[in-house]
């Protein structure tokens, strides 16, 4: 797996937490202890040996991203409406700005997504 690819959605629990340190006096940790010890964004699979990505994280925190995009996009559009010249010159300028936004979004958005998934 390369460093740029997304992390897997299902990994062994032992890769995320130290099971030996979690158990007490040589006994295996209980499923509830494992669930509490898992990093945020991970849930224990029904088999108890693997952890899976928790899709509910997107529903809990995704609204922040959508609200921010709508708010700042609307404010940006309001500023651009009066500042962009009319005609082909304005269309060219808007096309350059849209390209710049797509370029920045293609670099910054994956970084933000990785940071949220690491939490």
N, C-alpha and C positions, 0 to 999 in steps of 0.2 A: 504494500500500500504506500503510495507516495504521500509526501507531507502536505500536498495541496488538496488531496481528496477529502471528502466529508468522512467523519467518523462513522463506524458501523452502527446500525440501529439495535443490534443485539450482540452483547459481549458477555463472557463469563464474569460472574460476580467477583471472582478473585482478582481480576484485572483492575477493578474499581476500588476495592477495599481490601484490607488485610484481615482475612478471616481468622487467622491464628490469634491475632491480638484482640479480636472482637470476642472470641469464645473465652469462657472462664474455666480455669482449672482443668484444661484439657478437653472440655466438652465442646461440641460443635455449637455455633451460635444459632439461636432460634430465628425463624423467618421474620419475626417482628423486629429483632435486633438488627438483622441485615437491612430491612426496609428503612429503619431509622438512620443507619450508617451510610446508605447510598447517597451519592452526590445529588444535588438538585437537578431535576430533569430526567432522572432515571427511576424506573420502577422494577420491582422484582417480578420476573416471569413466573407463570404458574408452576413450572418445573422446579423452581427454587435454586437452580444452578446458574441461570443466566439473568442478566438485567437488560431491559429494553428501554428505548427512548420513550419518555412520557409525552404523548401528543397534546396533552392538556396544557402544557406550558405555552403553546402558541395561542390558545384561547384565553389564558390568564393574562398574558403580557403582549399579545399581538395588537390589541386595541390601541396601545400607546403609539406604536409605529404608524398605524393607519390614521389616528387622530393627528399626529404630527405632520404626516404627509399632506393631509387635507388642509390643515391650518396654514402651514408655511407655503404650500403650493398656492393657496388662495391669496395670501398676502403678496407672494412673489408675482402672481398674475396681475394683481391690482397695480403694483409698481411698474410692471412692464407695459401695461395697457397704454399709459400716457407717455412712456419714454421711448417706445419703439416707433421709428418713422413709418409713414404709410408707403405703400407700393412695394416694388421688388426689393428695395433696400431693406425694408422692415422684415420681409419674408426671409431674406438671407440671414439677417441678424438673429431672427428667432430660430432658424434652422441651426445656426452655430451654437446658440445657447442650449437648444435641446440636445445637440450632440455632446456638449460639455456636461450636461446633467447626466446623460446616459453613461458617459465615461466615468464620471465620479461615482455614480451609483453602482457601476459594475465593479469598482475597486472598494468602495467604502461599505456598501451593503453586505457583502459576504463577510467582511471583518466584524461588523456588528452582529451578524447572525452567529458567527463562531463564538463571539464573546458571550452572547446570551445563552448559547448551548453549553458553555463551559461552567456557567454559574451553578 
